[in-house]
Amino acid sequence: MTDFTQIGGALLILTAYMTAQAKVLDQDSYLYHVLNVTGSTVLTCLALTGREWGFLLLQGSWALVTAMSLAFRYRRKWLDDRGMLDFDPVRWEDRPVSESALGLPPEDAV
């Protein structure tokens, strides 16, 4: 039973990855994140019960990062649906970068 569960969890993650690589799924879609978080959570639980610490670290991190991405995406949609999202992206080229921020000496000191 454990082998089938491991294979199922791995197939969920691989399905998300392969469909994103084939441009079938967007990496920011709900389905992509749900496949990833489900597969990695299954594998995390199996790693915990099997006391496989390296695998637990890998899959636990993967599950946590994916769950956070899913939560942020859901929160952004929730705010946008209620008109509470003021989206004004900061464009890096619109902001001058000071030379001191780059660690360079001021021009008059050279």
Secondary structure, DSSP 8 states (H G I E B T S, - for coil): -HHHHHHHHHHHHHHHHHHHHTTSS-TTSHHHHHHHHHHHHHHHHHHHHTT-HHHHHHHHHHHHHHHHHHHHHHHHHHHHHTT--------GGGS---TTTTT---GGG-
